[in-house]
Amino acid sequence: MKYTKSHLPIEQQIISLKQQGLVIKDNNTAAITLSNISYYRLKAYIFPFQDNDDQQFTKGDINFDDIVALYRFDCRLRTLLFNALAKIEIALRTKLIHEYCIETGDSHWFTDKSLYFNLYKFDFIMEKIGEDVNRSDEDFIKHYQTKYSSPDLPPAWMTLETLSFGNISKLIANLDCKSTPYKRISLAFGLPNPFILENWIYSFSVLRNYCAHHSRIWNRRFHVEMKLPYNTIFPFIGKKSLSSIHTNKLFAILSSIQYIIKIISPESDLKNTMVKTISDGGKLLNIKDMGFPDDWQTFGVWK
């Protein structure tokens, strides 16, 4: 079937939303909002309150302003998470560089095939690393390329600083998790099981991309299933509560972020900021949509 729908003028967008049952008290205010936040972007926050068949609202008192409040809550949430993930990303780069350089005594350890468990992906990883380095406009990369002819890639403390979080995640996923430096990094993040670190970093990189591209975080089911351990070094989520957590919803990832943030940035006020962000989320916000259990603040990681 060929797609034949045309873009609606803003006035028609408002009419369409009203016909679906959305309460709009001020057309001028709605028009200003829709001129800055696209109709289709807002629809992601509208769909959950509509009937799937006729797109009519299941409750008759849903207000346009309440939808916008939910959207703005999501914007604040993304900013909060993006900043927290930046701290984890920087800490991870630092620990990767330090532990492997100290253990191997090799400034270019990331080019050593023996450190990888999946040799089939080694060439792919090296290609991604090369692309990120060549794309970088950092002065230290330009200096290396101007001054040195060999090796082609700069040392780890330069190269790894240019990698995207996604490519850092790919590197982590293919390094041998049984190696001494890998285990040290995992323990530094409070995780005795290095396999958990791989899963968490991949999940973080996926969430980070959603945040960076302004995608909806509220009410999202992530394609990555979080692995939630019960044998962490510091308090996390009680063993009895783990089975009740939706591993594909935000609360699971958020709890893992909070766990690491408490270790690498003890002065962080992530919990209180999160509570404040939720309290300002508007009347449509139900934190259960993000996988939050009623007693979430009693879990060790959130105390």
VOPAMI-993322 format. One record per residue (C-alpha): x, y, z. Coordinates in steps of 0.1 Angstrom, whole numbers, plus 5000, padded with zeros to 4 digits. Layout:
+------+-------+------+
! east ! north !   up !
+------+-------+------+
!    X !     Y !    Z !
...
+------+-------+------+
This chain:
+------+-------+------+
! east ! north !   up !
+------+-------+------+
! 5000 !  5000 ! 5000 !
! 5014 !  5034 ! 4990 !
! 5016 !  5061 ! 5017 !
! 4995 !  5091 ! 5006 !
! 4990 !  5112 ! 5037 !
! 5002 !  5148 ! 5035 !
! 5016 !  5171 ! 5062 !
! 4989 !  5189 ! 5082 !
! 4990 !  5227 ! 5088 !
! 4992 !  5235 ! 5125 !
! 4956 !  5247 ! 5125 !
! 4945 !  5213 ! 5111 !
! 4967 !  5195 ! 5136 !
! 4948 !  5212 ! 5164 !
! 4915 !  5203 ! 5148 !
! 4926 !  5167 ! 5145 !
! 4937 !  5165 ! 5182 !
! 4904 !  5179 ! 5193 !
! 4885 !  5154 ! 5171 !
! 4904 !  5126 ! 5189 !
! 4891 !  5139 ! 5222 !
! 4921 !  5159 ! 5235 !
! 4911 !  5190 ! 5255 !
! 4927 !  5221 ! 5241 !
! 4917 !  5253 ! 5260 !
! 4939 !  5278 ! 5241 !
! 4944 !  5273 ! 5204 !
! 4970 !  5300 ! 5202 !
! 4992 !  5285 ! 5230 !
! 4988 !  5250 ! 5213 !
! 4998 !  5265 ! 5180 !
! 5030 !  5280 ! 5194 !
! 5038 !  5247 ! 5211 !
! 5032 !  5227 ! 5179 !
! 5054 !  5251 ! 5159 !
! 5083 !  5242 ! 5182 !
! 5075 !  5205 ! 5191 !
! 5063 !  5185 ! 5162 !
! 5029 !  5169 ! 5161 !
! 5044 !  5135 ! 5155 !
! 5069 !  5138 ! 5184 !
! 5040 !  5147 ! 5208 !
! 5020 !  5118 ! 5195 !
! 5045 !  5095 ! 5212 !
! 5031 !  5108 ! 5245 !
! 4995 !  5108 ! 5234 !
! 4993 !  5072 ! 5220 !
! 4994 !  5055 ! 5255 !
! 4962 !  5073 ! 5265 !
! 4943 !  5064 ! 5233 !
! 4923 !  5034 ! 5221 !
! 4945 !  5016 ! 5196 !
! 4916 !  5012 ! 5171 !
! 4900 !  5046 ! 5168 !
! 4927 !  5068 ! 5184 !
! 4901 !  5082 ! 5208 !
! 4912 !  5090 ! 5243 !
! 4901 !  5063 ! 5268 !
! 4896 !  5091 ! 5294 !
! 4877 !  5123 ! 5285 !
! 4897 !  5147 ! 5306 !
! 4931 !  5145 ! 5289 !
! 4944 !  5180 ! 5284 !
! 4969 !  5192 ! 5258 !
! 4988 !  5210 ! 5286 !
! 4991 !  5178 ! 5305 !
! 5006 !  5160 ! 5275 !
! 5031 !  5188 ! 5271 !
! 5040 !  5186 ! 5308 !
! 5047 !  5149 ! 5303 !
! 5068 !  5156 ! 5273 !
! 5088 !  5182 ! 5293 !
! 5093 !  5158 ! 5321 !
! 5108 !  5134 ! 5296 !
! 5132 !  5161 ! 5284 !
! 5144 !  5168 ! 5319 !
! 5148 !  5131 ! 5325 !
! 5169 !  5127 ! 5294 !
! 5192 !  5155 ! 5305 !
! 5196 !  5140 ! 5339 !
! 5204 !  5106 ! 5325 !
! 5227 !  5120 ! 5299 !
! 5248 !  5138 ! 5325 !
! 5250 !  5107 ! 5347 !
! 5260 !  5085 ! 5318 !
! 5287 !  5110 ! 5308 !
! 5303 !  5104 ! 5342 !
! 5302 !  5067 ! 5338 !
! 5316 !  5069 ! 5302 !
! 5345 !  5090 ! 5313 !
! 5353 !  5067 ! 5342 !
! 5351 !  5037 ! 5320 !
! 5375 !  5052 ! 5294 !
! 5399 !  5061 ! 5322 !
! 5399 !  5026 ! 5338 !
! 5402 !  5009 ! 5304 !
! 5433 !  5029 ! 5295 !
! 5449 !  5026 ! 5329 !
! 5443 !  4990 ! 5337 !
! 5453 !  4976 ! 5303 !
! 5483 !  4999 ! 5299 !
! 5496 !  4989 ! 5333 !
! 5489 !  4952 ! 5329 !
! 5504 !  4949 ! 5294 !
! 5530 !  4976 ! 5294 !
! 5518 !  4983 ! 5259 !
! 5507 !  5018 ! 5248 !
! 5488 !  5001 ! 5219 !
! 5474 !  4972 ! 5237 !
! 5440 !  4975 ! 5220 !
! 5457 !  4962 ! 5188 !
! 5468 !  4930 ! 5204 !
! 5445 !  4901 ! 5192 !
! 5454 !  4880 ! 5222 !
! 5434 !  4903 ! 5245 !
! 5402 !  4895 ! 5226 !
! 5380 !  4865 ! 5229 !
! 5361 !  4870 ! 5197 !
! 5388 !  4871 ! 5169 !
! 5361 !  4871 ! 5143 !
! 5351 !  4906 ! 5153 !
! 5387 !  4919 ! 5158 !
! 5390 !  4935 ! 5123 !
! 5355 !  4950 ! 5127 !
! 5365 !  4966 ! 5161 !
! 5398 !  4979 ! 5146 !
! 5379 !  4994 ! 5117 !
! 5355 !  5012 ! 5141 !
! 5384 !  5025 ! 5162 !
! 5402 !  5038 ! 5131 !
! 5370 !  5055 ! 5119 !
! 5366 !  5073 ! 5152 !
! 5402 !  5084 ! 5153 !
! 5402 !  5097 ! 5117 !
! 5370 !  5115 ! 5123 !
! 5383 !  5133 ! 5154 !
! 5395 !  5169 ! 5153 !
! 5411 !  5168 ! 5187 !
! 5445 !  5186 ! 5188 !
! 5462 !  5157 ! 5203 !
! 5452 !  5134 ! 5175 !
! 5464 !  5160 ! 5149 !
! 5497 !  5164 ! 5168 !
! 5503 !  5126 ! 5168 !
! 5494 !  5122 ! 5131 !
! 5517 !  5151 ! 5122 !
! 5547 !  5140 ! 5143 !
! 5546 !  5102 ! 5142 !
! 5544 !  5078 ! 5112 !
! 5541 !  5046 ! 5132 !
! 5520 !  5030 ! 5145 !
! 5491 !  5043 ! 5125 !
! 5469 !  5047 ! 5155 !
! 5478 !  5069 ! 5185 !
! 5484 !  5053 ! 5219 !
! 5455 !  5041 ! 5240 !
! 5453 !  5072 ! 5261 !
! 5446 !  5092 ! 5230 !
! 5427 !  5067 ! 5208 !
! 5402 !  5056 ! 5234 !
! 5393 !  5092 ! 5242 !
! 5380 !  5096 ! 5206 !
! 5358 !  5065 ! 5206 !
! 5320 !  5069 ! 5207 !
! 5302 !  5053 ! 5237 !
! 5288 !  5027 ! 5213 !
! 5323 !  5017 ! 5201 !
! 5336 !  5016 ! 5237 !
! 5307 !  4992 ! 5243 !
! 5318 !  4971 ! 5214 !
! 5353 !  4970 ! 5226 !
! 5342 !  4959 ! 5261 !
! 5320 !  4932 ! 5246 !
! 5349 !  4916 ! 5227 !
! 5377 !  4919 ! 5252 !
! 5384 !  4887 ! 5272 !
! 5363 !  4892 ! 5304 !
! 5384 !  4867 ! 5322 !
! 5416 !  4888 ! 5319 !
! 5431 !  4905 ! 5349 !
! 5425 !  4941 ! 5338 !
! 5389 !  4934 ! 5328 !
! 5382 !  4919 ! 5362 !
! 5398 !  4949 ! 5379 !
! 5376 !  4973 ! 5359 !
! 5345 !  4953 ! 5368 !
! 5354 !  4953 ! 5405 !
! 5361 !  4990 ! 5404 !
! 5325 !  4994 ! 5394 !
! 5314 !  4972 ! 5423 !
! 5306 !  4941 ! 5401 !
! 5323 !  4908 ! 5410 !
! 5309 !  4892 ! 5378 !
! 5326 !  4908 ! 5347 !
! 5299 !  4895 ! 5325 !
! 5275 !  4919 ! 5341 !
! 5297 !  4948 ! 5332 !
! 5294 !  4940 ! 5295 !
! 5256 !  4939 ! 5297 !
! 5254 !  4972 ! 5317 !
! 5277 !  4991 ! 5294 !
! 5258 !  4980 ! 5264 !
! 5225 !  4990 ! 5280 !
! 5240 !  5024 ! 5290 !
! 5252 !  5030 ! 5254 !
! 5217 !  5023 ! 5241 !
! 5201 !  5046 ! 5266 !
! 5227 !  5073 ! 5259 !
! 5219 !  5072 ! 5222 !
! 5182 !  5076 ! 5230 !
! 5190 !  5106 ! 5252 !
! 5214 !  5121 ! 5226 !
! 5188 !  5119 ! 5198 !
! 5160 !  5133 ! 5220 !
! 5140 !  5101 ! 5219 !
! 5113 !  5092 ! 5243 !
! 5125 !  5076 ! 5275 !
! 5092 !  5076 ! 5295 !
! 5072 !  5044 ! 5290 !
! 5098 !  5029 ! 5267 !
! 5105 !  4992 ! 5266 !
! 5142 !  4988 ! 5257 !
! 5154 !  4960 ! 5234 !
! 5182 !  4952 ! 5259 !
! 5173 !  4931 ! 5289 !
! 5193 !  4942 ! 5319 !
! 5211 !  4916 ! 5339 !
! 5205 !  4924 ! 5376 !
! 5230 !  4907 ! 5400 !
! 5224 !  4899 ! 5436 !
! 5261 !  4895 ! 5445 !
! 5272 !  4931 ! 5442 !
! 5299 !  4945 ! 5464 !
! 5276 !  4974 ! 5476 !
! 5239 !  4974 ! 5483 !
! 5219 !  4971 ! 5451 !
! 5184 !  4955 ! 5449 !
! 5175 !  4928 ! 5474 !
! 5176 !  4892 ! 5460 !
! 5139 !  4888 ! 5468 !
! 5130 !  4919 ! 5448 !
! 5150 !  4912 ! 5417 !
! 5124 !  4889 ! 5402 !
! 5098 !  4917 ! 5403 !
! 5118 !  4942 ! 5383 !
! 5110 !  4946 ! 5346 !
! 5145 !  4943 ! 5331 !
! 5135 !  4960 ! 5298 !
! 5122 !  4992 ! 5315 !
! 5139 !  5023 ! 5326 !
! 5140 !  5016 ! 5364 !
! 5163 !  4986 ! 5359 !
! 5188 !  5007 ! 5339 !
! 5184 !  5037 ! 5362 !
! 5192 !  5016 ! 5393 !
! 5223 !  5003 ! 5376 !
! 5234 !  5038 ! 5368 !
! 5227 !  5049 ! 5404 !
! 5248 !  5020 ! 5416 !
! 5279 !  5030 ! 5396 !
! 5274 !  5067 ! 5402 !
! 5275 !  5062 ! 5440 !
! 5309 !  5045 ! 5436 !
! 5326 !  5069 ! 5411 !
! 5308 !  5101 ! 5421 !
! 5298 !  5099 ! 5458 !
! 5289 !  5136 ! 5459 !
! 5263 !  5130 ! 5432 !
! 5227 !  5140 ! 5441 !
! 5211 !  5118 ! 5414 !
! 5185 !  5103 ! 5437 !
! 5172 !  5136 ! 5451 !
! 5173 !  5151 ! 5416 !
! 5153 !  5121 ! 5403 !
! 5127 !  5124 ! 5430 !
! 5123 !  5162 ! 5423 !
! 5121 !  5155 ! 5385 !
! 5093 !  5129 ! 5392 !
! 5074 !  5152 ! 5415 !
! 5073 !  5179 ! 5388 !
! 5063 !  5154 ! 5361 !
! 5026 !  5164 ! 5359 !
! 4994 !  5146 ! 5366 !
! 4997 !  5121 ! 5337 !
! 5030 !  5107 ! 5350 !
! 5028 !  5073 ! 5365 !
! 5062 !  5060 ! 5374 !
! 5050 !  5024 ! 5370 !
! 5051 !  5030 ! 5333 !
! 5089 !  5031 ! 5336 !
! 5090 !  5000 ! 5358 !
! 5093 !  5017 ! 5391 !
! 5079 !  4995 ! 5420 !
! 5060 !  5012 ! 5448 !
! 5088 !  5006 ! 5473 !
! 5117 !  5016 ! 5450 !
! 5132 !  5040 ! 5475 !
! 5137 !  5012 ! 5501 !
! 5161 !  4994 ! 5478 !
! 5197 !  4996 ! 5490 !
! 5210 !  5014 ! 5459 !
! 5185 !  5042 ! 5464 !
! 5190 !  5047 ! 5502 !
+------+-------+------+
